[in-house]
Structures are given as structure tokens and as C-alpha cells.
Amino acid sequence: MALERRLIEWDDWSPPAQRKAKQQHDDTQSLRTYATTWLPERTAVRGLKPKTVSEYQRYLDRLIHPSLGELRLKDVTPATIRAWVGSLNPKMPRMNEHAYALLKAIFATAVQDELLDRNPCRERMRKPPRHIGEPATLDELALLVAAMPERLRLMILLAAWCALRFGEVAELRRGDIDLKNGVIRVTRAVQWVDGRKIVAAPKADSVRVVAFPPHIGEAIREHLKKHAQWGKDGLLFPTKNGEQYRPPTFLKSYFRKAREAAGRPDLRFHDLRHTGATMAAASGATLAELMQRLGHSTVSAALAYQHAAQGSDKRIAAQLSAIALAKGE
């Protein structure tokens, strides 16, 4: 009776038969069943973006459910998690890291729901090093731009000199360009999730204003006159159908040929962003300035570009010494 009164006082009372049925359900609930309800609830509470939801579902389907999905929540132990981590493909460290973080979050919610006493995910996943592709040199960038169709050359310039992502560049519109103040307002990005086009805030909600270097100002003006759609909402880089470019189409039809012509068959479009970020770091930009310009929410990414810029500076210094020694001889 004392226990029942306490439940009533806590506003947590329910009929004993109902509580028993719930307890039996909780005891037999599998990880797959729990995750099936967890993901939409998490999406509603946290406002997860469609691409994030799609990625979470992919981690569940490919990495988590095949090994752990049919286990009861209460049967998953730290040893179970340790064995699962050990079975992951070491060639996919970043995907493994993300899948583990997702699994840990699911079990953390199960602890909050009082289905478990402790979270069984207690492993320390080593964070894989951030890979930064080899940035394009200024000569390579010039060759790349020259090899692109005229209507798409500015796309390369903005990606490199303003360090914009593909989805951000593809979604740029006339109203985002402020020629008077020399800035670009990055407020949206386009992406395709499971075949659906979605226009939303940029990655990590990195809405920002980016100043473009004055030397590309004339190229922007010419592009607006000749190639952009009319009106404030007109796309800067419309396809023949008046839509935004999809990454696979852009790569196959244009970018692949241009990078071959530039002698950089390894270059990815995202490496142009690395080019711009490294040049910004080399110019002496602080961490805070880099984070603002790139739309990064963490210091680690900006640090990586500063280190890359330092490495470039050392290479330049070594080349200068080689020139000086050659002249001395």
C-alpha cells in the first residue's frame, strides 16, 4: 500500500496488471524494436535533418541490426559491444565511429527510460584523423576553370576562393549576392536524400556571410549578366531544365573532364573548399575567423587547415632555399 501511495504521489500510478504487461514488454524488447521507435522520436525532439535521419537508418541497417538487432536490450553487455566494435570493418573508421555514437545515444535513451541501469557502450572509439585532400595550386585552379564551360566557371571560383560546399554553391541565387558590399549570404543548401530534393539550412546550420576576394568580383558581375536566372530568386547555376545541379551529373558531365585537363584526376569538388580554407589559413586568419568563414561549429576542422597551411609554408621555404643554393653554386 505504501508503494502504491508513493506512485500516486509521483503521478506515476497505473493499474498493476498494466504495469506487469509493460514490464514484460520491456524485458523482451529487442534493440531493433526499440530503435524503430527511437529514431522518429529523436527526429521530432531534436529536429534532425532528413539526410541525418537517412544516415542513421543506414548505420542501423548495415552495421547495427545485423549483429545486435535481435538481442534484447537487457542482454546487451559491455562485452557484447566490445565484440561488435571488434567486428567492424577497419577500412571504414569514420562510418564505424558514427555508428557507435548512434548506438550509444540509443542506449542512453534506454537508460533514461529506465529500461536499463547503465549504458553498455563504454568503449573509447579512437577518432579517425580528418582527411584533407590535396588542395589545388593556383596554376591547377586556373587550368580547371579554363576547362569548364563558361557558365560554370564561377562555380569553381566560388568553391575555391570562398570555400563553399557543393550544395551551397548549387543553391546560390541572385538575392544572395551583394556586389556593393562584396559578400555572399550563405543561407541554404540543396541536397538529395533517397532521391528527394531538399533545400534547407547549410550543414550544421552554418548560415553565414562570406566576403568574396575582390579579384573575382568582375567574374561574378559577368556571370550575373550572362548566365544566372532573372529575379531575386533566380539560380546562379541553373541546369538546362532550370533546376539545381546534382553532384553526380556535375561530376560526370563537366568536373571530371576539367580536372583531367588540369592534371589533377584525384581532385574532388570538395577539395576546392580545402583549397580556399588552406589559403585563408595561410593569409593569417585566426581560428575564429576560419570557423566563421567555413561555417564550422568545432575548432578541430579549422585547426586542420591551419596545420595544412603551415605545411605548405614549410614546403615553400624549402623551395626558396633550394633556389638560393642553386644560384650560389
VOBA-1610 file (N, C-alpha, C; in pm, whole numbers, padded with zeros to 5 digits, always signed):
BEGIN
Met+00084-00121+00000Met+00000+00000+00000Met+00087+00126+00000Ala+00195+00124+00077Ala+00285+00239+00081Ala+00345+00266-00056Leu+00382+00158-00127Leu+00438+00173-00262Leu+00335+00233-00357Glu+00210+00185-00347Glu+00106+00236-00435Glu+00079+00384-00407Arg+00079+00421-00277Arg+00058+00562-00243Arg+00171+00649-00300Arg+00293+00595-00291Arg+00407+00671-00341Arg+00395+00693-00492Leu+00350+00592-00565Leu+00332+00605-00709Leu+00224+00709-00741Ile+00119+00712-00658Ile+00012+00810-00677Ile+00066+00951-00653Glu+00147+00968-00547Glu+00205+01099-00517Glu+00296+01145-00630Trp+00368+01052-00692Trp+00461+01087-00802Trp+00389+01099-00936Asp+00257+01082-00932Asp+00177+01086-01055Asp+00227+00981-01156Asp+00263+00866-01104Asp+00318+00759-01186Asp+00241+00629-01167Trp+00117+00641-01115Trp+00043+00520-01086Trp-00032+00471-01209Ser-00036+00341-01225Ser-00117+00275-01327Ser-00161+00142-01270Pro-00266+00081-01322Pro-00314-00047-01269Pro-00202-00152-01269Pro-00193-00232-01164Pro-00087-00333-01154Pro-00080-00424-01276Ala-00195-00464-01331Ala-00193-00552-01449Ala-00127-00483-01568Gln-00153-00353-01582Gln-00093-00276-01691Gln+00057-00262-01671Arg+00097-00239-01545Arg+00239-00228-01516Arg+00311-00360-01543Lys+00246-00470-01511Lys+00306-00601-01533Lys+00325-00628-01682Ala+00223-00594-01759Ala+00232-00613-01905Ala+00343-00529-01964Lys+00355-00403-01916Lys+00461-00315-01965Lys+00597-00369-01930Gln+00610-00421-01805Gln+00738-00477-01763Gln+00777-00596-01849Gln+00679-00681-01880Gln+00708-00796-01965Gln+00751-00751-02104His+00685-00644-02154His+00722-00590-02285His+00863-00534-02282Asp+00895-00458-02175Asp+01028-00401-02163Asp+01135-00508-02154Asp+01104-00616-02084Asp+01202-00722-02065Asp+01232-00796-02195Thr+01135-00801-02285Thr+01154-00877-02409Thr+01183-00788-02530Gln+01185-00656-02510Gln+01202-00565-02623Gln+01343-00576-02682Ser+01348-00594-02813Ser+01477-00607-02881Ser+01532-00470-02916Leu+01661-00467-02944Leu+01724-00342-02986Leu+01660-00289-03114Arg+01630-00378-03209Arg+01569-00336-03334Arg+01433-00269-03308Thr+01352-00331-03223Thr+01219-00276-03193Thr+01231-00139-03126Tyr+01322-00130-03031Tyr+01340-00003-02959Tyr+01391+00106-03053Ala+01488+00072-03140Ala+01544+00170-03232Ala+01440+00219-03332Thr+01344+00131-03366Thr+01240+00167-03461Thr+01153+00281-03409Thr+01131+00285-03278Thr+01055+00396-03218Thr+01146+00511-03179Trp+01272+00478-03147Trp+01367+00581-03103Trp+01395+00684-03212Leu+01414+00638-03336Leu+01455+00730-03443Leu+01349+00837-03473Pro+01222+00802-03492Pro+01124+00910-03517Pro+01105+01002-03396Glu+01115+00946-03275Glu+01103+01031-03156Glu+01220+01129-03149Arg+01339+01079-03177Arg+01458+01164-03177Arg+01447+01273-03283Thr+01394+01234-03399Thr+01377+01331-03508Thr+01283+01443-03466Ala+01175+01407-03398Ala+01076+01507-03356Ala+01133+01599-03248Val+01207+01541-03153Val+01258+01619-03040Val+01376+01707-03082Arg+01469+01649-03158Arg+01591+01722-03195Arg+01580+01795-03329Gly+01475+01770-03403Gly+01463+01833-03534Gly+01571+01787-03630Leu+01596+01656-03635Leu+01701+01603-03722Leu+01667+01631-03868Lys+01770+01661-03947Lys+01751+01685-04089Lys+01730+01553-04161Pro+01659+01556-04275Pro+01633+01432-04349Pro+01758+01352-04383Lys+01866+01421-04419Lys+01989+01349-04453Lys+02044+01278-04330Thr+02036+01341-04213Thr+02083+01278-04090Thr+02000+01154-04058Val+01868+01166-04073Val+01780+01051-04048Val+01814+00937-04143Ser+01838+00971-04269Ser+01874+00868-04368Ser+02005+00800-04332Glu+02103+00879-04285Glu+02232+00821-04247Glu+02217+00732-04123Tyr+02139+00776-04026Tyr+02116+00695-03906Tyr+02054+00561-03944Gln+01955+00566-04033Gln+01889+00442-04075Gln+01987+00351-04148Arg+02077+00410-04223Arg+02178+00331-04294Arg+02273+00264-04195Tyr+02314+00335-04090Tyr+02401+00275-03988Tyr+02330+00159-03919Leu+02201+00180-03890Leu+02124+00074-03824Leu+02114-00050-03914Asp+02079-00027-04040Asp+02056-00139-04131Asp+02184-00213-04168Arg+02293-00138-04184Arg+02416-00201-04234Arg+02509-00250-04124Leu+02516-00178-04012Leu+02617-00211-03912Leu+02562-00261-03779Ile+02447-00210-03738Ile+02398-00240-03603Ile+02301-00358-03600His+02195-00352-03677His+02092-00456-03672His+02140-00596-03710Pro+02226-00611-03813Pro+02268-00747-03849Pro+02330-00826-03734Ser+02403-00757-03645Ser+02469-00827-03534Ser+02394-00816-03402Leu+02331-00700-03378Leu+02274-00674-03245Leu+02122-00657-03245Gly+02062-00643-03361Gly+01922-00604-03367Gly+01824-00696-03297Glu+01850-00827-03298Glu+01754-00922-03239Glu+01780-00948-03091Leu+01887-00893-03036Leu+01915-00911-02894Leu+01821-00826-02810Arg+01781-00879-02694Arg+01702-00797-02601Arg+01792-00687-02546Leu+01733-00572-02520Leu+01811-00460-02467Leu+01889-00500-02343Lys+01823-00572-02253Lys+01886-00609-02126Lys+01996-00712-02144Asp+02003-00778-02263Asp+02105-00880-02285Asp+02232-00823-02349Val+02227-00696-02387Val+02345-00634-02448Val+02437-00585-02336Thr+02556-00641-02329Thr+02651-00608-02222Thr+02771-00534-02281Pro+02855-00478-02195Pro+02979-00415-02246Pro+03063-00512-02328Ala+03063-00640-02290Ala+03138-00740-02367Ala+03078-00758-02506Thr+02944-00753-02514Thr+02876-00763-02643Thr+02917-00647-02733Ile+02918-00528-02678Ile+02955-00408-02754Ile+03101-00416-02797Arg+03186-00462-02707Arg+03329-00472-02738Arg+03351-00569-02855Ala+03281-00681-02853Ala+03293-00779-02962Ala+03240-00720-03093Trp+03130-00644-03084Trp+03074-00581-03205Trp+03170-00481-03264Val+03230-00398-03178Val+03327-00299-03226Val+03443-00370-03295Gly+03488-00480-03237Gly+03598-00554-03295Gly+03566-00617-03429Ser+03437-00637-03457Ser+03397-00700-03584Ser+03378-00600-03697Leu+03383-00470-03667Leu+03360-00368-03769Leu+03477-00362-03866Asn+03446-00323-03988Asn+03547-00314-04094Asn+03644-00199-04065Pro+03772-00229-04040Pro+03867-00122-04007Pro+03892-00025-04122Lys+03848-00060-04243Lys+03868+00028-04357Lys+03763+00140-04363Met+03665+00135-04272Met+03561+00239-04267Met+03558+00304-04128Pro+03668+00364-04084Pro+03675+00416-03946Pro+03573+00524-03915Arg+03546+00613-04010Arg+03452+00722-03981Arg+03308+00671-03971Met+03271+00579-04059Met+03138+00521-04051Met+03122+00442-03921Asn+03227+00370-03882Asn+03224+00294-03756Asn+03206+00388-03637Glu+03276+00500-03640Glu+03266+00597-03531Glu+03124+00652-03520His+03064+00684-03634His+02929+00739-03634His+02826+00635-03589Ala+02845+00510-03632Ala+02752+00404-03593Ala+02760+00379-03442Tyr+02881+00384-03388Tyr+02896+00362-03244Tyr+02832+00477-03165Ala+02851+00600-03213Ala+02791+00716-03146Ala+02638+00704-03146Leu+02583+00656-03258Leu+02438+00637-03267Leu+02392+00531-03168Leu+02462+00420-03163Leu+02425+00312-03072Leu+02432+00359-02926Lys+02535+00434-02894Lys+02550+00486-02758Lys+02435+00580-02722Ala+02392+00661-02817Ala+02280+00753-02793Ala+02150+00676-02771Ile+02129+00568-02847Ile+02009+00486-02830Ile+02005+00425-02691Phe+02116+00370-02646Phe+02119+00308-02514Phe+02110+00413-02403Ala+02161+00533-02428Ala+02148+00640-02328Ala+02001+00674-02306Thr+01923+00674-02414Thr+01779+00698-02400Thr+01712+00583-02327Ala+01757+00461-02352Ala+01700+00344-02283Ala+01726+00353-02132Val+01841+00408-02094Val+01869+00429-01951Val+01776+00535-01895Gln+01753+00643-01971Gln+01660+00746-01927Gln+01518+00691-01912Asp+01484+00597-02000Asp+01351+00535-01994Asp+01342+00428-01885Glu+01451+00410-01811Glu+01458+00313-01701Glu+01440+00169-01749Leu+01481+00144-01873Leu+01481+00008-01924Leu+01611-00063-01890Leu+01716+00018-01866Leu+01847-00034-01829Leu+01902+00049-01714Asp+01989-00013-01636Asp+02053+00060-01526Asp+02172+00141-01575Arg+02247+00084-01672Arg+02367+00152-01721Arg+02377+00133-01873Asn+02448+00225-01935Asn+02472+00217-02079Asn+02584+00117-02106Pro+02560+00016-02189Pro+02665-00083-02214Pro+02774-00032-02309Cys+02753+00081-02372Cys+02853+00136-02464Cys+02958+00214-02384Arg+03065+00147-02349Arg+03168+00211-02265Arg+03305+00209-02332Glu+03307+00169-02460Glu+03433+00166-02533Glu+03478+00307-02568Arg+03606+00325-02583Arg+03662+00453-02628Arg+03699+00437-02775Met+03613+00486-02862Met+03641+00476-03005Met+03745+00582-03042Arg+03853+00536-03103Arg+03957+00631-03146Arg+03906+00711-03265Lys+03909+00841-03252Lys+03857+00928-03358Lys+03952+00923-03477Pro+03902+00885-03594Pro+03991+00880-03711Pro+04039+01019-03748Pro+04162+01030-03799Pro+04213+01162-03837Pro+04132+01221-03950Arg+04114+01351-03946Arg+04038+01420-04051Arg+04121+01422-04179His+04063+01370-04286His+04134+01365-04414His+04108+01493-04492Ile+04214+01561-04526Ile+04203+01680-04610Ile+04273+01650-04741Gly+04197+01648-04850Gly+04254+01620-04980Gly+04356+01724-05019Glu+04446+01687-05107Glu+04550+01779-05153Glu+04485+01897-05224Pro+04500+02018-05170Pro+04434+02133-05234Pro+04496+02163-05370Ala+04419+02225-05456Ala+04468+02264-05587Ala+04561+02384-05575Thr+04667+02384-05653Thr+04754+02502-05659Thr+04684+02609-05743Leu+04739+02730-05741Leu+04678+02838-05819Leu+04686+02808-05969Asp+04795+02747-06013Asp+04807+02711-06155Asp+04705+02605-06192Glu+04689+02503-06106Glu+04590+02398-06131Glu+04449+02455-06131Leu+04425+02548-06040Leu+04292+02610-06033Leu+04261+02687-06161Ala+04361+02758-06213Ala+04342+02834-06338Ala+04312+02739-06454Leu+04382+02627-06462Leu+04358+02529-06568Leu+04220+02466-06554Leu+04181+02441-06431Leu+04050+02381-06405Leu+03938+02475-06449Val+03950+02601-06414Val+03849+02700-06452Val+03841+02712-06604Ala+03956+02716-06670Ala+03960+02732-06815Ala+03896+02613-06887Ala+03902+02495-06826Ala+03849+02374-06890Ala+03700+02356-06867Met+03640+02436-06782Met+03496+02427-06755Met+03418+02508-06859Pro+03292+02469-06883Pro+03206+02555-06967Pro+03196+02694-06904Glu+03184+02796-06986Glu+03185+02933-06936Glu+03080+02957-06828Arg+02962+02898-06844Arg+02853+02923-06749Arg+02877+02858-06613Leu+02979+02771-06603Leu+03007+02701-06477Leu+03142+02739-06415Arg+03214+02828-06480Arg+03347+02863-06428Arg+03338+02931-06291Leu+03238+03015-06274Leu+03224+03085-06145Leu+03197+02986-06033Met+03134+02874-06065Met+03107+02771-05964Met+03238+02723-05901Ile+03340+02706-05986Ile+03471+02662-05938Ile+03537+02774-05856Leu+03527+02896-05905Leu+03589+03008-05835Leu+03530+03029-05696Leu+03398+03020-05686Leu+03333+03040-05556Leu+03365+02926-05459Ala+03371+02805-05512Ala+03403+02691-05425Ala+03544+02705-05369Ala+03636+02753-05453Ala+03776+02763-05411Ala+03802+02889-05327Trp+03767+03005-05381Trp+03805+03129-05314Trp+03715+03164-05196Cys+03594+03108-05192Cys+03503+03135-05080Cys+03480+03012-04994Ala+03543+02899-05030Ala+03538+02775-04951Ala+03394+02729-04927Leu+03314+02727-05034Leu+03175+02686-05021Leu+03160+02537-05056Arg+03062+02474-04994Arg+03029+02335-05024Arg+02951+02329-05155Phe+02948+02208-05218Phe+02877+02194-05345Phe+02730+02234-05330Gly+02662+02183-05229Gly+02520+02211-05211Gly+02493+02359-05188Glu+02589+02429-05127Glu+02574+02572-05104Glu+02588+02650-05235Val+02687+02610-05317Val+02708+02678-05445Val+02590+02653-05538Ala+02545+02528-05545Ala+02437+02491-05637Ala+02306+02562-05605Glu+02288+02605-05480Glu+02162+02667-05437Glu+02171+02820-05435Leu+02287+02877-05469Leu+02300+03023-05467Leu+02204+03088-05566Arg+02148+03203-05524Arg+02054+03278-05607Arg+02096+03425-05613Arg+02040+03497-05707Arg+02079+03638-05725Arg+02072+03717-05594Gly+01966+03693-05517Gly+01948+03769-05394Gly+02053+03741-05289Asp+02132+03635-05308Asp+02237+03602-05211Asp+02366+03679-05238Ile+02376+03742-05354Ile+02497+03813-05393Ile+02482+03962-05365Asp+02572+04015-05285Asp+02572+04158-05253Asp+02699+04218-05313Leu+02686+04268-05437Leu+02803+04323-05506Leu+02855+04450-05440Lys+02763+04529-05387Lys+02801+04657-05325Lys+02895+04635-05207Asn+02862+04536-05123Asn+02944+04511-05004Asn+03044+04398-05024Gly+03040+04336-05140Gly+03138+04231-05170Gly+03122+04105-05087Val+02997+04064-05062Val+02973+03947-04978Val+02869+03855-05042Ile+02872+03729-04997Ile+02774+03629-05037Ile+02705+03579-04911Arg+02573+03578-04912Arg+02497+03527-04797Arg+02466+03380-04820Val+02525+03295-04737Val+02505+03150-04749Val+02398+03111-04648Thr+02277+03096-04695Thr+02164+03069-04604Thr+02097+02935-04632Arg+02128+02874-04747Arg+02062+02748-04784Arg+02162+02657-04855Ala+02125+02532-04862Ala+02200+02434-04941Ala+02100+02334-04996Val+02132+02279-05113Val+02045+02178-05172Val+02113+02042-05160Gln+02034+01941-05133Gln+02085+01804-05127Gln+01975+01709-05167Trp+02016+01590-05206Trp+01921+01487-05247Trp+01931+01371-05149Val+01819+01341-05085Val+01814+01234-04985Val+01715+01128-05033Asp+01766+01010-05057Asp+01682+00900-05106Asp+01602+00942-05229Gly+01669+01016-05318Gly+01605+01057-05443Gly+01521+01183-05434Arg+01504+01239-05314Arg+01421+01359-05297Arg+01508+01483-05283Lys+01474+01589-05357Lys+01548+01715-05344Lys+01502+01789-05220Ile+01598+01834-05141Ile+01566+01906-05017Ile+01652+02032-05011Val+01589+02146-04994Val+01658+02273-04974Val+01638+02314-04830Ala+01748+02326-04758Ala+01739+02359-04615Ala+01862+02441-04576Ala+01874+02469-04447Ala+01991+02541-04397Ala+02116+02460-04427Pro+02232+02526-04441Pro+02355+02454-04470Pro+02389+02354-04359Lys+02487+02272-04386Lys+02533+02172-04290Lys+02565+02239-04157Ala+02522+02172-04048Ala+02544+02224-03912Ala+02481+02361-03894Asp+02377+02392-03975Asp+02309+02522-03966Asp+02407+02638-03976Ser+02507+02621-04065Ser+02614+02722-04074Ser+02576+02837-04167Val+02465+02903-04137Val+02427+03023-04211Val+02532+03131-04183Arg+02581+03195-04289Arg+02691+03289-04269Arg+02701+03386-04386Val+02781+03488-04367Val+02809+03585-04473Val+02958+03573-04505Val+02989+03548-04632Val+03127+03526-04674Val+03169+03637-04770Ala+03278+03704-04739Ala+03331+03808-04828Ala+03406+03740-04942Phe+03375+03780-05066Phe+03450+03721-05177Phe+03570+03809-05211Pro+03683+03748-05250Pro+03802+03826-05284Pro+03771+03923-05399Pro+03818+04045-05391Pro+03786+04145-05495Pro+03825+04102-05636His+03928+04018-05650His+03975+03984-05784His+03876+03896-05862Ile+03775+03837-05794Ile+03675+03759-05868Ile+03544+03837-05881Gly+03545+03963-05839Gly+03424+04046-05846Gly+03374+04064-05988Glu+03466+04087-06082Glu+03426+04107-06221Glu+03367+03980-06281Ala+03423+03864-06243Ala+03370+03737-06292Ala+03228+03716-06242Ile+03201+03758-06118Ile+03065+03746-06062Ile+02969+03837-06139Arg+03010+03959-06167Arg+02924+04054-06240Arg+02892+04001-06380Glu+02994+03950-06450Glu+02973+03898-06585Glu+02880+03777-06583His+02897+03692-06482His+02812+03573-06473His+02667+03613-06450Leu+02645+03711-06364Leu+02508+03756-06337Leu+02443+03812-06463Lys+02522+03878-06548Lys+02467+03935-06672Lys+02432+03826-06773Lys+02517+03723-06784Lys+02506+03629-06895Lys+02436+03496-06861His+02454+03447-06738His+02418+03308-06715His+02317+03283-06603Ala+02303+03373-06509Ala+02212+03349-06396Ala+02067+03372-06438Gln+01976+03302-06371Gln+01833+03326-06395Gln+01797+03466-06345Trp+01692+03525-06405Trp+01650+03658-06364Trp+01567+03652-06236Gly+01561+03765-06168Gly+01482+03775-06046Gly+01565+03745-05923Lys+01519+03795-05812Lys+01589+03778-05685Lys+01612+03631-05651Asp+01517+03546-05686Asp+01527+03403-05655Asp+01586+03322-05770Gly+01638+03388-05871Gly+01695+03316-05984Gly+01824+03245-05947Leu+01837+03121-05990Leu+01957+03042-05961Leu+02078+03098-06035Leu+02193+03097-05967Leu+02316+03138-06034Leu+02362+03034-06135Phe+02338+02906-06102Phe+02388+02798-06187Phe+02274+02701-06221Pro+02180+02743-06305Pro+02068+02654-06338Pro+02108+02551-06444Thr+02049+02434-06437Thr+02066+02336-06543Thr+01979+02378-06661Lys+01984+02302-06770Lys+01901+02334-06885Lys+01753+02325-06851Asn+01722+02247-06747Asn+01582+02234-06702Asn+01546+02337-06596Gly+01640+02428-06565Gly+01612+02531-06466Gly+01619+02484-06322Glu+01685+02370-06300Glu+01698+02314-06166Glu+01842+02327-06116Gln+01865+02289-05989Gln+01999+02285-05935Gln+02073+02162-05987Tyr+02204+02175-06001Tyr+02285+02062-06045Tyr+02293+01956-05935Arg+02286+01831-05977Arg+02310+01719-05886Arg+02459+01686-05891Pro+02519+01649-05777Pro+02663+01619-05777Pro+02705+01515-05880Pro+02637+01399-05895Pro+02682+01300-05993Pro+02680+01354-06135Thr+02575+01429-06170Thr+02565+01485-06306Thr+02676+01585-06331Phe+02701+01673-06234Phe+02805+01774-06248Phe+02942+01709-06262Leu+02966+01606-06181Leu+03096+01537-06185Leu+03117+01469-06319Lys+03019+01391-06362Lys+03033+01311-06483Lys+03039+01396-06609Ser+02956+01499-06616Ser+02945+01577-06739Ser+03050+01686-06753Tyr+03098+01740-06642Tyr+03185+01857-06651Tyr+03313+01847-06568Phe+03299+01821-06439Phe+03414+01835-06349Phe+03522+01730-06378Arg+03482+01609-06412Arg+03580+01503-06435Arg+03673+01538-06551Lys+03617+01591-06659Lys+03699+01629-06774Lys+03791+01746-06739Ala+03740+01841-06663Ala+03818+01960-06630Ala+03935+01925-06539Arg+03915+01837-06443Arg+04026+01802-06354Arg+04133+01722-06427Glu+04092+01644-06527Glu+04190+01574-06610Glu+04274+01676-06686Ala+04208+01777-06741Ala+04279+01881-06815Ala+04375+01958-06726Ala+04341+01968-06598Ala+04427+02040-06503Ala+04538+01951-06447Gly+04539+01825-06486Gly+04642+01733-06436Gly+04618+01687-06295Arg+04492+01695-06250Arg+04457+01653-06114Arg+04338+01556-06117Pro+04357+01436-06171Pro+04245+01341-06177Pro+04195+01298-06040Asp+04275+01322-05935Asp+04237+01285-05799Asp+04152+01391-05731Leu+04142+01508-05790Leu+04077+01623-05724Leu+03927+01601-05713Arg+03873+01618-05591Arg+03729+01616-05569Arg+03678+01760-05563Phe+03549+01780-05590Phe+03496+01915-05580Phe+03515+01969-05440His+03499+01883-05339His+03513+01929-05201His+03656+01973-05171Asp+03753+01923-05250Asp+03892+01967-05230Asp+03910+02113-05265Leu+03820+02168-05346Leu+03826+02312-05375Leu+03797+02391-05249Arg+03708+02341-05166Arg+03680+02403-05036Arg+03805+02396-04950His+03876+02282-04956His+04002+02270-04883His+04103+02373-04935Thr+04103+02395-05066Thr+04194+02493-05125Thr+04168+02631-05065Gly+04040+02670-05064Gly+04005+02801-05009Gly+04035+02813-04861Ala+04008+02704-04787Ala+04033+02707-04643Ala+04181+02717-04613Thr+04262+02643-04688Thr+04406+02646-04666Thr+04463+02783-04702Met+04415+02842-04812Met+04463+02976-04849Met+04421+03079-04745Ala+04300+03064-04689Ala+04255+03158-04585Ala+04343+03144-04461Ala+04377+03019-04426Ala+04465+02998-04310Ala+04603+03055-04336Ala+04653+03037-04460Ala+04785+03088-04494Ala+04789+03241-04493Ser+04673+03304-04512Ser+04668+03451-04511Ser+04679+03507-04370Gly+04673+03418-04270Gly+04685+03462-04132Gly+04554+03468-04057Ala+04449+03407-04113Ala+04318+03407-04046Ala+04326+03334-03912Thr+04259+03387-03812Thr+04255+03322-03681Thr+04159+03204-03684Leu+04163+03123-03578Leu+04072+03009-03571Leu+03926+03055-03578Ala+03893+03160-03504Ala+03756+03211-03503Ala+03714+03258-03642Glu+03806+03326-03712Glu+03775+03375-03846Glu+03757+03259-03944Leu+03840+03156-03931Leu+03826+03038-04017Leu+03693+02968-03992Met+03658+02952-03866Met+03533+02885-03831Met+03414+02960-03888Gln+03417+03093-03881Gln+03309+03175-03934Gln+03302+03164-04086Arg+03417+03172-04151Arg+03419+03171-04298Arg+03376+03035-04353Leu+03417+02927-04286Leu+03387+02793-04334Leu+03253+02740-04285Gly+03198+02803-04183Gly+03074+02752-04127Gly+03096+02630-04042His+03207+02627-03968His+03237+02514-03880His+03192+02546-03738Ser+03142+02442-03670Ser+03097+02461-03532Ser+03201+02413-03432Thr+03307+02346-03480Thr+03411+02297-03390Thr+03547+02351-03433Val+03639+02356-03337Val+03773+02409-03363Val+03858+02311-03442Ser+03833+02180-03427Ser+03921+02078-03484Ser+03938+02094-03635Ala+03829+02122-03707Ala+03839+02134-03852Ala+03924+02254-03891Ala+03902+02368-03824Ala+03980+02487-03855Ala+04128+02465-03823Leu+04157+02392-03716Leu+04296+02361-03681Leu+04362+02279-03791Ala+04287+02187-03849Ala+04342+02102-03955Ala+04389+02187-04072Tyr+04313+02292-04105Tyr+04353+02378-04216Tyr+04472+02466-04179Gln+04480+02507-04055Gln+04596+02583-04012Gln+04722+02499-04021His+04711+02372-03981His+04826+02281-03991His+04864+02259-04136Ala+04764+02246-04222Ala+04791+02226-04365Ala+04862+02348-04422Ala+04819+02467-04380Ala+04881+02590-04428Ala+05025+02600-04379Gln+05050+02558-04256Gln+05186+02559-04203Gln+05274+02463-04282Gly+05217+02349-04320Gly+05292+02253-04400Gly+05327+02311-04536Ser+05233+02383-04597Ser+05259+02447-04726Ser+05368+02552-04712Asp+05366+02627-04604Asp+05464+02732-04584Asp+05604+02673-04570Lys+05614+02559-04500Lys+05744+02494-04486Lys+05794+02444-04622Arg+05703+02393-04705Arg+05741+02346-04837Arg+05791+02463-04923Ile+05722+02576-04911Ile+05765+02696-04986Ile+05903+02741-04940Ala+05924+02739-04806Ala+06053+02781-04752Ala+06165+02690-04803Ala+06137+02561-04808Ala+06238+02466-04857Ala+06270+02491-05004Gln+06167+02523-05083Gln+06189+02551-05225Gln+06270+02679-05245Leu+06244+02779-05158Leu+06321+02903-05165Leu+06469+02878-05136Ser+06494+02793-05037Ser+06634+02760-05005Ser+06701+02689-05120Ala+06625+02599-05187Ala+06682+02526-05300Ala+06719+02622-05412Ile+06636+02723-05433Ile+06666+02824-05537Ile+06791+02903-05500Ala+06798+02943-05372Ala+06912+03021-05326Ala+07042+02942-05338Leu+07040+02816-05301Leu+07159+02732-05310Leu+07201+02710-05455Ala+07102+02693-05542Ala+07132+02672-05683Ala+07201+02795-05742Lys+07157+02913-05703Lys+07220+03036-05752Lys+07360+03053-05696Gly+07379+03008-05570Gly+07510+03019-05506Gly+07614+02933-05576Glu+07569+02819-05628Glu+07662+02732-05698Glu+07703+02793-05832
//
